[in-house]
Structures are given as C-alpha cells and as structure tokens.
Amino acid sequence: MGNIRLLWGIVARPRATFQRLNENGRRAWWLPALLAVIAVILPILVGSPLSAQKAREAVASVQTQMGETLSPEQQQQMEQAQRIAASPLVITVFPSVMGVLGLVVGWLVWAGALYLVGMVAGGHASFGALFRMVVWTWIPYALRGFLQALYILLTGQLIAHPGLSGLVAGEQTVEKVLTAPPTAGQMVASAFLARIDLFLLWNLALLVVGTMVVPRLSARKATALVLGIWLLLTLIGLIPPLVSGLMLGRSFQ
C-alpha cells in the first residue's frame, strides 16, 4: 500500500513525493520499473495477431505486384518470407526484447546526462539517486502503454500514427510506398511528431521537478537542463529515420 501511495504521490504531489523517495525510498524504484517494462511489452503482445496479419498482407501485396514475373522458386521464397514475417519471433519476441533494452538504455542515458551536466551546473546527487528518479518519471509512459493496449483490445486496430505524427503521415500501404515513397523530410517529421504527446510533457515536467529535488538545482537550471538533454537525445534519435529516408529515396531514383 505504501508503494501505491507513492505512485499516486507522483501524480498528485510530485515534489513532496520526490523528496520522500530521495530520503527514504531508495528501494521502491522497482515498482515503476516493473510497470514500465510491462507497459512496453503489453501493447506488443495484445497487437501481435494484428501485426502478424499486416505482415502477411504486406508480403502478399508485394507478391501480387510482381505477379507473373515470379518463378516457382521465387514464389516459394515469397511464401517463406511471409511465414517469417508473421512468426512470433519477429512479431512479438524481438520487438519486446528491443523495447525493454531501449527502455533501460534510455534510463541510463538520462541519468548519466543529468549526473554529468548537473555537476557542472552545481548539483549534488549520486548517479544512483538520479537513476531512481528517472525511473519514477517514466510513470506517464507506463500509463500510456496500458492505455495503448486497452485501445488495441477495444478497437481491434493497431496504433498507426502515435503522437502527432498523423499530421504529416497518411496511410502507408505497400502499394503507396512502392509508387510514392515518403521523402526523408517526411520520415523525420513523422518520427519527431510521433514523440510529441501529453505523456511527453508530463514526463518532462516530472524530470524538471525531480531535478530540482534530487540534485537541488533551481527551477530555471532544472528546466534548461532537462529541455537541453531532451532536445539533444531527440536529434540523435532522428538520425535513423533520416538515413532510412535518404536510402529509400535513392533506391527509387
């Protein structure tokens, strides 16, 4: 019950709760960490039948596009590709493992950045204290994961355009990608807007409050520090879609 009160405290009274966690809650971080891991895996598990169906349809669409040009050997290879694309290993296991690894790496990177830059800004906190604080600030993303899983269950549809990415990304079927592939700019804009939602703003607000409490920085320094780290990590995260967009554009020239 004490841990449940802490979870509610992060929502209702984050500053007081961070102070309590910093003083007496060093072992309580396992609960938000567990919730965050479950929230990463749950939408993947719930949406795995839909993802498998989409993968089979994508391979079948490519097979239809190529039509009679396929030899019997190529036809067999396409059928094998269809089975592989819809396999549990590709649809469920690999995305779940990568999602959890990305979650842990993200926590470590955030804690390390706050530790290094915080010391330069005059903060005083150990890496462990900052790591635990960062894990607690992921409560908004845990809630988002549970809501996404609920949405998939209720609607029977995958979340095609997370965040604000629907503003620039339309329905991307295999036929559309083959005939009019997205540009590098569209892919970067879609990847950036996919990160923007209310849960991000909530997470950043908690990071600012936690940075004010744990390393004891002023509100102005904490805000600048958190926004600066987020911007840097976001720019780094946009490199893969930029490279993919450039390679995709060259392949269709």
SEZAFI-302113 format. One record per atom (N, C-alpha, C, O): residue in one letter; x, y negated, z negated. Coordinates in pm, whole numbers, plus 32768, in hexadecimal, padded with zeros to 4 digits. Layout:
% residues N
AXYZ;...
This chain:
% residues 253
M805380788000;M800080008000;M80567F838000;M80327F1D803B;G80CC7F8A7FBD;G81237F167FBC;G81557EF58047;G815E7E7F806B;N81757F5C8097;N81A17F458120;N81327F0C8177;N814B7EB981CE;I80B77F39815F;I80477F0281AA;I80337E6F8189;I80147E1F81E2;R80457E4A810A;R803C7DBC80E5;R80AA7D6B8128;R80957CF7814D;L81207DA88138;L818C7D62817D;L81697D4A820F;L81847CDF8246;L812C7DAF824F;L81027D9E82DA;L809E7D2C82E6;L80A97CD98341;W803F7D27828C;W7FDE7CB9828F;W80227C35826E;W7FFC7BCD82A4;G80847C388216;G80CB7BBE81F3;G81157B828269;G811E7B088274;I814C7BD882C1;I818F7BA58339;I812D7B598390;I81537AF983D3;V80AF7B848390;V80497B4283E0;V80177AC3839D;V800C7A5B83DD;A7FF87ACC831B;A7FB47A5F82D5;A801579FC8295;A7FFD79838299;R80817A2E825A;R80DF79D78213;R816D7A018235;R81B37A3981E0;P819A79E682AE;P821C7A1C82DA;P829279E88288;P82ED7A348269;R829279678266;R830779328220;R831779718196;R8384799D8171;A82AB7976814A;A82B279B380C4;A82D37A4780CF;A831C7A7C807B;T829F7A898134;T82B97B188144;T834A7B30816A;T83877B8F8138;F83837ADE81C1;F84117AEC81E3;F84687AD48169;F84CD7B188157;Q84447A758116;Q84917A5D809B;Q848D7AD88041;Q84F37B008009;R84177B148033;R840A7B8D7FE1;R845A7BFF801D;R849E7C487FD4;L84537C1180A0;L849D7C7C80E1;L85337C6880D5;L857D7CC880C3;N855F7BEC80DE;N85ED7BCF80D6;N86247BEA804A;N86997C0D803A;E85CF7BDB7FE7;E85FC7BEF7F5D;E85EA7C7F7F2D;E86427CB67EEC;N85767CBC7F4D;N85577D3E7F12;N85277DA77F75;N85087E177F4B;G851F7D877FF6;G84E47DE58055;G85457E1F80B8;G85237E2E812D;R85BE7E3F808C;R86237E6C80EB;R86057EF48128;R86357F138195;R85B67F4680E3;R859A7FCC8116;R85137FD5815B;R84EC80418189;A84CB7F678163;A84437F6C819B;A84407F5C8232;A83D57F64826E;W84B37F458272;W84B47F288301;W84917FA28356;W84737F9583CD;W8495801B8319;W847680948366;W83E680928399;W83C980C98403;L838B8051834E;L82FE80528376;L82E7800483F8;L82AC803C8454;P83127F848403;P83007F408484;P834F7F8284F4;P83247F808568;A83C47FBD84D2;A84118002853A;A83C480798570;A83BF809085E9;L838780C68516;L8338813A8540;L82BF810F8593;L82A1814D85F9;L827B80A68568;L8207807585B2;L82308044863D;L81EA805C869F;A82A380018645;A82D17FCF86C7;A82F380438725;A82D4803D879C;V833380AB86F1;V8355811F8744;V82D681648775;V82CC818787EB;I82758177871C;I81F781B68744;I81B1816187AD;I81798196880D;A81B480DC879B;A8170808287F8;A81B380818881;A8172806188E4;V823480A38888;V827780AE8909;V824C812E8951;V8233812E89C9;I8245819C8904;I822A821F8940;I81968233895E;I8174827389C2;L813E81FF8909;L80B0821C8914;L807381F3899A;L802E824589D6;P808A817889CD;P804F81578A51;P808381B28AC1;P803A81CE8B21;I810081DF8AB5;I813782398B1B;I80F082BF8B17;I80CD82F78B7F;L80DB82F48A9E;L809683748A8F;L8005836B8AC0;L7FD583C28B08;V7FC183018A97;V7F3582F18ABC;V7F2682DF8B53;V7EC783128B8F;G7F8382958B8E;G7F78827A8C1D;G7FBE82DE8C77;G7FC082CD8CF1;S7FF883488C3D;S804483A78C8F;S7FEE83EC8CFA;S802083FD8D6A;P7F7184168CDF;P7F2384518D4C;P7F0A83EF8DBF;P7F0E84158E34;L7EF083718D9D;L7EDB830C8E05;L7F5C82F18E51;L7F5A82E08ECB;S7FCD82EC8E0A;S804D82D58E4D;S806F83488EAA;S80A383328F18;A805383C38E7F;A806E84378ED5;A801884328F53;A804884518FC0;Q7F9B840B8F44;Q7F4284018FB8;Q7F7283959019;Q7F6F83A99092;K7F9E83248FE4;K7FD182B9903A;K805082E49082;K806382C390F7;A80A6832E903E;A8121835D907D;A810283BC90EF;A813F83B4915A;R80A2841890D9;R807B84759144;R803F842991BB;R805B8449922E;E7FEC83C5919D;E7FAF83779208;E801783289256;E800B831792D0;A808082F59210;A80E882A89255;A8135830092B6;A815082D89328;V815A83799289;V81A383D492E2;V814983FF9356;V8177840893C8;A80CB841A9338;A806E844193A2;A805A83D09406;A804A83EA947E;S805C835493D6;S804C82E39431;S80C382D7948F;S80B382BD9506;V813B82EA9458;V81B382E794AD;V81AD83599513;V81D383499587;Q817E83CC94E4;Q81728440953E;Q8110842395B0;Q8127844A9622;T80A383DE958F;T804083BB95F5;T807883549656;T805F835B96CE;Q80C482F49622;Q80FF828D9676;Q815D82CB96DE;Q816082A09752;M81AA833096B3;M820A836E970F;M81C483CC9771;M81F483E397E0;G815184039746;G80FC844F97A0;G814084C597E1;G81818516979F;E813184CD9864;E815E854198AF;E81F5854298C5;E822B85A398FC;T823A84D9989C;T82CB84D698B0;T83148532984F;T838C8549985F;L82CE856697EC;L830D85BD9789;L831D864A97C0;L82C0868497F8;S8393867F97B0;S83AB870B97D3;S837B87649760;S8363873096F2;P836C87E49775;P8342883D9707;P839F8834968E;P8371883B961C;E841F882796A7;E847E881A9638;E8469879895EC;E846C87969571;Q8453872C9635;Q843886AB95F4;Q83B386AF95A9;Q83A68673953E;Q835286F495E0;Q82D18703959E;Q82E187499518;Q82A2872494B5;Q833587AE9516;Q834F87F59499;Q8397879B9435;Q837B87A093BD;Q83F3874A9467;Q843A86EE940E;Q83DB868693D3;Q83E98660935F;M837A86589422;M831985F893F0;M82C186379384;M82A085F69321;E829C86B39397;E824B86F69332;E829A870A92B1;E826486FD9243;Q831C872892C0;Q837087359249;Q837F86AE9203;Q837D86A89188;A838F86449251;A839985BE9217;A8319859891CD;A831E85549166;Q82A785C49202;Q822785A991C1;Q822085EF9139;Q81F085B590D8;R8250866A9133;R824F86B390B4;R82AD86739050;R828C86688FD9;I83228648907D;I8383860B9023;I835085868FF0;I835D85678F79;A83168536904A;A82E584B19022;A827784B98FBB;A8269845E8F69;A822985248FBC;A81B985328F5E;A81DA858D8EE9;A818185B08E9C;S825885B58EDA;S827D86118E6F;S827C85C98DE8;S829585508DE3;P826186108D7B;P826385D28CF5;P82EA85958CD2;P82F085318C8A;L835785CF8D04;L83DB859A8CE7;L83E9850C8D1C;L841F84B48CD8;V83B984F68D97;V83C584728DD6;V835B84118DA2;V8376839B8D8E;I82E384438D8C;I827383EE8D67;I827283CB8CD2;I8250835B8CAE;T829984298C7C;T828884178BEC;T830C84148BA0;T832883B48B57;V835E847D8BB1;V83D4848B8B5C;V843A841D8B76;V846583D88B1A;F8460840B8BF4;F84C783A78C15;F849B83198BF0;F84EA82D38BB1;P842282EC8C14;P83F982648BEB;P83F482548B53;P841581E98B20;S83CA82BC8B0A;S83C282B28A78;S844D82A38A3C;S8463824E89E5;V84AA82F78A69;V853382EF8A35;V857282688A55;V85AF822A89FE;M8562823A8AD0;M859C81B98AF7;M855981468AAC;M859B80E58A88;G84D681538A94;G849080EA8A49;G84C180DF89BB;G84D580718989;V84D681518978;V8507814F88EE;V8597811D88E9;V85BB80CE8892;L85EB814B8948;L8675811B894B;L867A80848964;L86C8803D8925;G8625805589C0;G86217FC589DA;G85F37F778960;G86237F088948;L85977FB08914;L85687F6F889A;L85D87F608835;L85ED7EF487FF;V86217FCC881B;V868E7FC887B9;V86FE7F6C87E7;V87347F1E8798;V87217F748867;V878A7F1B889C;V875F7E8A8890;V87B17E34886E;G86DF7E6E88AB;G86AD7DE6889D;G86BA7DB2880F;G86DF7D3F87F9;W869A7E0787AD;W86AA7DDF8721;W873C7DC18700;W875A7D5D86BF;L87957E1A872E;L88247E068711;L88597D878752;L88A77D3D8715;V882F7D6D87CD;V885E7CF68814;V882C7C7787CD;V88787C1987B8;W87AC7C7687AA;W87747C018766;W87BA7BEB86E0;W87DF7B7A86BF;A87CB7C558693;A880C7C478610;A889C7C198620;A88CA7BC385D5;G88E47C518682;G896E7C288698;G89797B9686C4;G89D07B4E8695;A89207B6C871E;A89227AE1874C;A89017A8186DB;A89427A1A86CC;L889C7AA3868B;L88797A4D8619;L88EB7A4885B3;L890479E08577;Y892E7AB785A1;Y899D7ABB8542;Y8A117A64856F;Y8A467A138522;L8A397A7485EE;L8AAD7A298620;L8A8F7994862C;L8ADB794185F9;V8A217973866F;V8A0178E68682;V89D578A785FF;V89EE783185E7;G899378F585AA;G896978C08529;G89DE789784D2;G89D77832848C;M8A4A78E484D5;M8AC278C08488;M8AFC783C84BA;M8B2677E8846B;V8AFD782B853F;V8B2F77AD8576;V8AD87738854B;V8B0B76CA8534;A8A5677508540;A89F876E68519;A89F476CF8482;A89AC76768452;G8A40771E8437;G8A44770983A7;G89EE77688357;G89D9775182DF;G89BB77D28395;G89677831834E;G89B8789382FC;G8A2F78A58314;H897878D1829C;H89BA79328245;H895E79AC8235;H890079AA81E7;A897D7A148282;A892D7A8F827A;A897E7B0082B6;A89CD7AEC8312;S896A7B788282;S89AE7BED82B6;S89687C1E8335;S88F47BFC834F;F89B07C6F8382;F89757CA783FB;F88FF7D0183D8;F88997D01841D;G890D7D4D836C;G88A17DA68344;G88227D5B8321;G87B47D868346;A882F7CEC82D9;A87BA7C9C82B5;A87767C648331;A86FB7C618339;L87C47C388391;L878B7C01840C;L874C7C708460;L86E47C5A849F;F87887CE58462;F874E7D5484AC;F86C67D798473;F86667D8C84BE;R86BE7D8383F0;R863D7DA483B1;R85D57D3983CE;R85617D5783E7;M86007CBA83CC;M85A47C4D83EA;M85717C56847A;M84FA7C438493;V85CB7C7484D8;V85A37C7F8564;V853E7CF08576;V84DD7CE185C1;V85547D618534;V84F57DD0853F;V846B7DA6850F;V84077DC9854E;W84637D5C84A3;W83E17D2E8471;W839E7CCE84D2;W83237CCA84DB;T83EC7C80851C;T83B07C21857A;T83777C6585F6;T83387C238649;W838C7CE88603;W83567D328676;W82C87D64865C;W82917DAD86AE;I828D7D4085EC;I82037D6585CE;I81A37D38863E;I814B7D868663;P81B07CBE8675;P81567C9886E4;P815E7CF7875B;P80F87D188797;Y81D77D23877E;Y81E47D7E87EF;Y81AB7E0887CF;Y81767E4C8827;A81B77E318750;A81787EAF8728;A80E17EA88739;A80A37F05876C;L80A77E38870F;L80177E258720;L7FF27E2487B4;L7F8C7E5D87DA;R80437DE58807;R80297DE38897;R802A7E6F88D2;R7FD77E908926;G80897EC288A6;G808F7F4B88D9;G80137F9B88B8;G7FE07FE5890C;F7FE17F8C883D;F7F667FD38816;F7EEE7FA08866;F7E987FEE888E;L7EE97F1C887C;L7E7A7EE588CA;L7E817F12895C;L7E1A7F2C8999;Q7EFA7F1D8992;Q7F087F4D8A1B;Q7ED97FDE8A28;Q7E9580028A88;A7EFE803089C6;A7ED180BB89C8;A7E3980C389BF;A7DFA81148A04;L7DFE806F896B;L7D6C806C895E;L7D2B804189E1;L7CC480788A09;Y7D657FDD8A23;Y7D307FAD8AA3;Y7D32801C8B0C;Y7CD1802E8B56;I7DA080668B12;I7DAB80D38B74;I7D44813F8B58;I7D0781758BB5;L7D30815E8AD8;L7CCE81C48AB4;L7C3F81998AD9;L7BF181E98B0C;L7C20811A8ABE;L7B9780EC8AD2;L7B7680D48B65;L7B0580ED8B90;T7BD780A48BB2;T7BBC80808C3E;T7BE680EB8CA1;T7BB580ED8D12;G7C4081458C78;G7C7281A78CD7;G7CCA816B8D42;G7CD581A28DAF;Q7D0880F88D23;Q7D5F80B48D83;Q7DE3808F8D40;Q7DE7806D8CC9;L7E4F80978D8E;L7ED1806A8D5D;L7ED77FD28D5F;L7E8D7F918DA9;I7F2E7F9A8D0E;I7F427F098D0C;I7FA27EE58D7D;I801B7EF78D71;A7F6A7EB48DE9;A7FBA7E9B8E61;A800D7E1C8E54;A80807E188E82;H7FD67DB48E17;H801A7D328E11;H801B7CFF8D82;H7FC27CB48D5A;P807F7D278D33;P80857CF88CA8;P80A37C638CA0;P80D97C288CFE;G80807C288C2F;G809B7B9A8C1D;G80567B448C84;G7FE07B578CA3;L80A17AE58CB9;L806E7A8A8D1F;L809B7AAF8DAB;L808E7A5F8E08;S80CF7B298DBC;S81047B4F8E3F;S80997B588EAA;S80B87B518F21;G801C7B678E82;G7FB07B6B8EE3;G7FA07AEA8F30;G7F5E7AE88F98;L7FDB7A7C8F00;L7FD479FD8F47;L802279FE8FC9;L800279B49026;V80897A548FD0;V80DD7A559049;V80DF7ADD908D;V81087AE89100;A80B47B459046;A80BB7BCC907F;A802F7C00909B;A7FDD7C0D9040;G80157C1D9119;G7F967C59913D;G7F9E7CF09135;G7FFE7D289100;E7F3A7D32916B;E7F397DC4916C;E7FA37DF791CD;E7F9C7DDC9245;Q80047E429198;Q80737E7191E9;Q80617F059208;Q80907F5A91BC;T801E7F259276;T80157FAF92A3;T80917FD192F6;T80DE7F79931C;V80A180529310;V8114807C9360;V810F804093EB;V817580169421;E8096803B9425;E8088800294AB;E80B27F7094AE;E80F67F44950B;K808A7F239449;K80AD7E969446;K81437E809432;K817F7E27946F;V817F7ED593DC;V820F7EC893C6;V825D7EE79445;V82C27EA79463;L822D7F4B9491;L82727F70950C;L82617F089579;L82BE7EEE95C6;T81EB7ECB9580;T81D17E6995EA;T81FE7DDC95C4;T82317D939618;A81EB7DB69545;A82127D309517;A824E7D39948C;A820B7D1D9429;P82CE7D619483;P830D7D729400;P83187CEC93B6;P83287C8493F7;P830F7CEC9331;P831C7C6F92E6;P83A97C3792F0;P840A7C8192FA;T83B27BB492EF;T84357B7492F5;T84797B7A926D;T843A7B9C9208;A84FA7B59926C;A85457B5991EE;A850A7AF3918D;A85047B0B9114;G84E07A8091C3;G84A47A1A916D;G84237A49912E;G84097A2E90B9;Q83D17A90917B;Q83537AC59145;Q836D7B2C90D9;Q83287B2F9074;M83D07B8190EF;M83EE7BE8908C;M84247BAB900B;M84027BD98F9D;V84797B459017;V84AF7B028FA0;V84407AB98F55;V84377AC08EDB;A83EB7A718FA1;A837D7A288F61;A831D7A888F1C;A82EE7A6C8EAD;S82FF7AF98F5B;S82A67B5B8F1F;S82E37B968EA0;S829E7BA78E3C;A83667BB58EA5;A83A97BED8E2F;A83AE7B898DBD;A83A07BAF8D48;F83C27B098DDD;F83C57AA28D75;F833C7A8E8D36;F832F7A8A8CBC;L82D67A818D8B;L824F7A688D57;L82177AE18D0D;L81C17AD28CB6;A82497B5A8D2E;A821C7BD18CE6;A82437BCC8C53;A82067C0E8BFF;R82AB7B7D8C33;R82D87B718BA8;R82867B0C8B58;R828C7B0B8ADD;I823B7AB88B9E;I81F87A498B5B;I816C7A728B31;I81177A8E8B86;D81547A778AB1;D80CD7A8E8A7C;D80C97A5A89EC;D812D7A2889B9;L80567A6789AC;L80477A368923;L809E7A8288C1;L80C97A4A885C;F80B97B0188DE;F810A7B518884;F819C7B228886;F81E17B298820;L81CB7AF388F9;L82517AB888FF;L82597A3B88A8;L82B77A2C885B;L81F679E388B3;L81F679698863;L81F2798987CF;L82347948877E;W81A379EE87AA;W819C7A19871F;W82237A4F86F0;W82507A308682;N82617AA08744;N82E47AD88723;N834D7A6B8710;N839B7A7086B1;L834F7A098769;L83AF799B875E;L8395794986E0;L83F3791D869E;A8316793386C0;A82F678E88647;A8327793285CB;A835D78F5856F;L831579B785C8;L83477A058556;L83DF7A03854F;L841979FD84E2;L84217A0885C3;L84B37A0085C5;L84E4797B858D;L854779768544;V849E790F85AF;V84C4788C857A;V84B3788984E2;V850D785D849A;V844278B884B2;V842A78B98421;V8490791283DA;V84C778EC8373;G84A979898413;G850B79E283D6;G859779A883D5;G85E279BD8376;T85BB795E843E;T863F79208445;T864A78AC83E1;T86B7788F83B2;M85DD786D83C3;M85DE7806835A;M85F0784382CF;M862D78058278;V85BB78BB82BB;V85BD78F98236;V863E7948821E;V8680793481B8;V866379A1827B;V86D179FE8261;V875A79B88266;V87A179BB8202;P8781797A82D6;P8801793182D4;P87F678A2829E;P8859785A8297;R877B787C8278;R876277F98239;R878D77858294;R87DD7730826C;L87597784830C;L877077168368;L86F876B88367;L868A76DF833F;S870E763D8392;S86A075DE839B;S86417606840A;S866376578460;A85C975CE8408;A856575EE846D;A859675CA84F8;A857F76148558;R85DA75588503;R860B752D8587;R8676758C85BA;R867275B4862F;K86D675B18566;K8740760D8590;K8706769785B0;K872E76D58612;A86AB76C7855D;A8671774B8573;A8625774F85F7;A862F77B08642;T85D876E68615;T858B76E28691;T85E876DF870A;T85D47728876B;A864F76898705;A86AD76808774;A86F877038788;A8710772D87F9;L871D77428719;L876777BF8720;L8713782D875F;L8742787487B9;V8698783D8731;V864178A88764;V861E789187F7;V862578EE8847;L85FA7817881A;L85D677FB88A5;L864E780B8901;L8640783B8972;G86C377E388D3;G873C77F18924;G875C7884893E;G877C78A989AF;I875578D788D6;I8771796688E7;I870979A68943;I872A79F6899A;W868A7981892E;W862179BA8983;W863679958A15;W862879EA8A6D;L865879188A30;L866E78ED8AB9;L86E279378AF8;L86DA79628B6B;L875079468AAD;L87C5798D8AE2;L87A37A1F8AFF;L87C47A528B6A;L87617A638AA2;L873E7AEF8AB7;L86DA7AFF8B29;L86DF7B628B72;T86807A9F8B37;T861F7AA58BA4;T86647A978C2B;T86447AE08C89;L86C17A3A8C35;L870B7A298CB2;L875A7AA68CD6;L87607ACE8D4A;I87967AE58C71;I87DF7B628C8A;I877E7BCF8CB8;I879F7C1D8D11;G87097BD48C7B;G86A77C398CA0;G866D7C268D2B;G86357C848D63;L867A7BAD8D64;L86467B948DEB;L86A97BBA8E59;L86887BB58ECF;I87227BE18E32;I87867C088E97;I875C7C868EE3;I87657C878F5E;P872F7CF18E9F;P87057D6A8EEB;P86977D508F52;P86A57D7D8FC4;P86287D098F30;P85C57CF08F9A;P85FA7C98900A;P85CF7CA7907D;L86577C3D8FEC;L86937BEA9055;L86E47C4090B5;L86D97C33912F;V87367C99907D;V87877CF190D2;V872D7D4F9122;V87447D659199;S86C57D8590E1;S86697DDE9128;S86227D959199;S86117DCD9206;G85F97D189180;G85B67CCB91E9;G86117CAF925E;G85E67CB692D1;L868F7C8F9242;L86EE7C7492AF;L870A7CF29301;L87117CEE937C;M87187D6392BB;M87317DE09303;M86B77E0A9353;M86C57E3B93C4;L86407DF8931B;L85C67E1B9363;L85B47DC593DF;L858C7DF69448;G85D37D4393D1;G85C87CEA9444;G86287D0F94B2;G86047D099528;R86A27D369490;R87047D5B94F5;R86DC7DDD953B;R86F37DEE95B3;S86A17E3994EF;S867E7EBB952B;S860E7EAE9592;S85FF7F0495E8;F85BE7E409589;F854F7E2D95E8;F85717DC89655;F851B7DA696A7;Q85EC7D999657;Q86127D3A96C1;Q86297D849745;Q864A7D4597A9;
